[in-house]
Amino acid sequence: MSSLAKPKTAVVYTCAPDAAAAMSSLRLLTAEARARGLMVAASISDCAPLDLALADRPGWARLSRLFVDAGAEVLVVRSASVLAPGETEREIVLDELGRLGVSLDVRQPAAWETEAWKRSWRSRSPAAAEAAPSGAPCGLPPVRRCSRRRTAPPGPGSGTGCAPFLCRAAFPAHDAYTGEVRQLFRDQLALWGLGLTEAVDDVLLAAHELVANAIRHGSQPGDPVTVTMTCTAQELRVAVEDVSSSLPRLNDALDFDTFGSTSGRGMNIVEALAGAWGSTPRADGAGKEVWLSAALPKAA
């Protein structure tokens, strides 16, 4: 029976004040989770201090919906301390996870995360958690058991209309982070079974231009930038959010011999390499999302 059992659906989450550390940890935890047979539906990192409440972390807000919408059953973290700095706050979050039937997979436990602590929490989840006070500001959705789906999403090459695989990272606007984002995306695409074909490499180059454009033209140094890559059986999509309300545009002149971020023609590169692209202002006027997409070849 075990050989026929479907893999559990997991989400991987990291958070650190240093964006490079958060993204590096995300890459390692995601690869390890896949190696252990988990179906990783989403990998998300926040760049934030650990004393910031979960409900106020943008990445966690996106991730938490997956416990219901994608039927995620496992939350993979480096340590439970990433969820909250204090014991009381952690217990609240863990109880809420228990209500949703989500198990916690701690990969680099802190000194206090002993086997006795793990057994104590597991004994509370989910039955004992039902009696705990609810309504804590931890950003988790209300329990809707009837809507949960316990089937792992198929891979990008399955040809089905599955919920997208997702990778998301946040970082301050500095050129130093572009390489870390590129490596994160390369690793994630490999885990999704998309090798570095010419088409995928074109998407990575175009995505690099979106990130560079957000850092250099859509932000002041240190402003928050967020990148999200989603993949379905049919499409690969990359979106970059920044705080500027100024929408990108194509330059009139395009010199194919001067491709590169420093040439000032980043969006022309996106136009040439992506299947489609566009931009959407935020409703509150406090920024925008610029996105690109590319069709994936059908599985043979």
C-alpha positions in Angstrom: 0.0 0.0 0.0 2.8 2.4 0.8 4.2 2.1 -2.7 0.9 3.2 -4.1 0.3 6.0 -1.5 0.3 9.5 -2.9 3.0 11.8 -1.5 1.9 14.3 1.0 1.6 17.9 -0.2 3.9 20.3 1.6 4.7 24.0 1.7 8.2 25.2 2.6 8.6 28.5 4.6 11.6 30.5 5.7 11.9 33.9 7.2 15.0 35.9 8.2 16.0 39.6 8.4 18.7 38.9 5.8 17.0 38.1 2.4 20.0 36.1 1.1 19.9 33.8 4.1 16.1 33.4 3.8 16.4 32.5 0.1 19.4 30.2 0.5 17.5 28.3 3.3 14.5 28.1 1.1 16.4 26.4 -1.7 18.0 23.9 0.7 14.8 23.0 2.5 12.8 22.7 -0.7 15.4 20.4 -2.3 15.5 18.3 0.9 11.7 18.0 1.1 11.5 16.8 -2.5 14.3 14.3 -1.9 12.3 12.9 1.1 9.3 12.3 -1.2 7.1 15.3 -0.3 5.2 17.0 -3.1 6.2 20.7 -2.5 3.3 22.9 -3.7 4.9 26.1 -2.7 8.2 27.5 -1.4 8.0 30.9 0.2 10.4 33.2 2.0 9.9 36.4 3.9 12.5 39.0 4.6 11.5 40.2 8.0 12.5 40.1 11.7 11.2 37.0 13.5 9.4 39.1 16.1 7.1 40.4 13.3 3.7 38.7 13.7 2.9 36.1 11.0 -0.2 38.0 10.0 1.9 40.9 9.1 4.3 38.9 6.9 3.3 39.1 3.2 4.8 35.8 2.2 3.0 34.0 5.1 -0.3 35.5 4.0 0.2 33.9 0.6 1.3 30.6 2.0 -1.4 30.2 4.7 -4.2 30.1 2.0 -2.5 27.0 0.6 -3.4 24.9 3.6 -7.0 25.0 2.5 -6.8 25.9 -1.2 -4.1 23.4 -2.2 -4.8 20.8 0.5 -1.3 21.2 2.0 -0.7 18.8 4.8 2.9 19.5 5.9 4.6 22.8 6.8 8.4 22.4 6.4 10.5 24.9 8.4 14.0 25.2 9.6 12.8 25.6 13.2 9.5 26.4 14.9 11.1 29.6 16.1 10.5 31.0 12.6 6.8 31.0 13.4 7.1 33.2 16.5 9.8 34.3 18.9 8.0 33.4 22.1 6.6 30.1 23.5 3.1 31.4 24.0 2.9 32.8 20.4 4.3 29.6 19.0 1.7 27.5 20.8 -1.1 29.6 19.3 0.2 29.1 15.8 0.8 25.4 16.4 -2.8 25.0 17.7 -4.1 26.7 14.6 -2.1 24.4 12.4 -3.5 21.5 14.3 -7.0 22.7 13.6 -6.2 22.6 9.9 -4.7 19.1 10.2 -1.3 20.4 9.2 1.8 18.7 10.6 5.0 20.6 11.3 8.3 19.2 9.8 11.2 20.8 11.6 14.5 20.2 9.8 17.1 22.2 11.9 15.6 22.2 15.4 16.7 24.6 18.0 18.0 23.3 21.3 14.5 23.5 22.9 12.9 21.5 20.1 13.6 18.1 21.7 11.8 14.9 21.0 9.8 15.4 24.2 8.6 18.8 22.9 7.6 17.3 19.5 5.6 14.5 21.2 3.9 17.1 23.4 2.9 19.2 20.5 1.8 16.2 18.4 -0.4 15.1 21.3 -2.2 18.4 21.0 -2.7 18.2 17.3 -5.4 18.2 16.1 -7.7 16.8 18.8 -6.4 18.8 21.8 -6.1 21.9 19.7 -9.8 22.0 19.2 -10.3 23.1 22.8 -7.7 25.9 22.6 -8.8 29.5 22.1 -9.2 30.5 18.5 -9.1 33.8 16.6 -5.4 34.5 17.2 -3.7 36.9 14.8 -1.5 34.3 13.1 -2.8 34.8 9.6 -4.2 31.3 9.2 -7.5 30.8 7.4 -10.6 29.4 9.1 -11.1 25.7 9.1 -13.1 24.4 6.2 -12.6 20.7 6.2 -15.1 20.0 3.6 -13.1 22.0 1.1 -9.7 20.4 1.7 -8.3 18.2 -1.0 -5.9 15.5 0.2 -4.5 14.8 -3.3 -1.1 16.1 -4.2 -1.0 18.4 -7.3 0.4 16.8 -10.4 3.6 18.1 -11.9 4.0 20.7 -14.6 4.3 18.1 -17.3 1.2 16.2 -16.4 -1.1 18.0 -18.9 -3.8 18.6 -16.3 -5.3 21.8 -15.0 -3.6 21.5 -11.6 -3.2 24.3 -9.1 0.1 26.0 -9.9 3.4 25.2 -8.2 4.6 28.4 -6.6 7.9 30.0 -5.5 8.0 33.4 -3.8 10.7 35.5 -2.2 11.0 39.0 -0.8 14.1 41.2 -0.6 15.2 44.8 -0.2 16.0 46.6 -3.5 19.7 46.1 -3.9 21.6 44.7 -7.0 23.3 42.2 -4.7 20.1 40.1 -4.5 19.6 39.6 -8.2 22.0 36.6 -8.3 20.4 35.0 -5.3 16.9 35.3 -7.0 18.3 33.8 -10.2 19.8 30.9 -8.4 16.5 30.3 -6.5 14.6 30.2 -9.7 17.1 27.9 -11.4 16.9 25.4 -8.6 13.2 25.6 -8.4 12.7 25.0 -12.1 15.0 21.9 -11.8 12.9 20.6 -9.0 9.8 21.1 -11.1 11.4 19.0 -13.8 12.0 21.9 -16.2 15.7 21.7 -17.3 17.5 24.6 -18.7 16.3 24.4 -22.2 16.6 27.4 -24.5 13.0 28.4 -23.8 13.4 28.2 -20.0 16.7 30.1 -20.2 14.9 32.8 -22.1 12.3 33.1 -19.3 15.1 33.3 -16.7 16.8 36.1 -18.6 13.6 38.0 -19.0 12.8 37.5 -15.3 16.2 38.8 -14.4 15.4 42.0 -16.4 12.1 42.4 -14.5 13.9 42.1 -11.2 16.7 44.5 -12.3 14.1 47.0 -13.5 12.2 46.8 -10.2 15.4 47.4 -8.2 16.8 50.2 -10.4 13.7 52.0 -11.6 10.9 51.0 -9.4 12.5 51.4 -6.0 14.7 53.4 -3.7 17.6 51.4 -2.1 16.1 49.2 0.6 12.5 49.3 -0.6 10.7 46.0 -0.6 10.6 43.9 -3.8 8.8 40.6 -4.2 9.2 38.0 -6.9 6.7 35.2 -7.5 7.1 32.3 -10.0 4.2 30.0 -10.7 4.1 27.0 -12.9 1.2 24.9 -14.3 1.2 22.2 -16.9 0.7 24.9 -19.6 2.5 28.0 -18.4 5.4 29.5 -16.5 4.7 32.9 -15.0 7.0 35.4 -13.2 5.7 38.5 -11.4 7.7 41.2 -9.7 6.1 43.7 -7.3 7.7 47.0 -6.3 6.5 50.2 -4.6 6.6 52.5 -7.6 3.3 53.4 -9.3 5.2 54.3 -12.6 4.5 51.6 -15.2 7.3 50.2 -17.4 7.4 51.0 -21.1 9.4 49.9 -24.1 12.2 52.1 -25.5 11.7 53.2 -29.0 15.1 52.1 -30.2 16.2 48.5 -29.7 19.8 47.5 -30.4 20.1 43.7 -30.1 23.9 44.1 -29.8 23.6 45.9 -26.5 21.3 43.6 -24.6 21.8 43.8 -20.8 20.4 45.5 -17.7 22.8 48.4 -18.0 21.7 49.2 -21.5 18.4 50.7 -20.4 16.4 48.3 -22.6 15.4 45.7 -20.0 11.7 45.8 -21.0 12.6 45.4 -24.7 14.4 42.2 -23.7 11.3 41.0 -21.9 9.2 41.9 -25.0 11.6 39.8 -27.2 11.9 36.8 -25.0 8.6 36.4 -23.1 5.4 35.0 -24.6 3.4 37.9 -23.0 4.0 40.5 -20.4 2.1 43.3 -18.7 1.8 45.5 -15.6 -0.9 46.1 -13.1 -1.1 49.0 -10.6 -2.1 48.3 -7.1 -5.6 49.4 -6.2 -4.3 51.6 -3.4 -1.8 53.3 -5.7 1.2 52.1 -3.6 3.0 50.2 -6.2 2.6 47.7 -9.1 3.1 44.2 -10.4 5.0 43.6 -13.6 4.6 40.1 -15.0 5.7 37.9 -17.8 4.5 34.4 -19.0 5.7 31.8 -21.4 3.9 28.7 -22.7 5.5 25.3 -21.7 5.8 22.6 -24.3 3.3 19.8 -24.0 4.6 16.6 -22.5 5.4 13.9 -25.1 
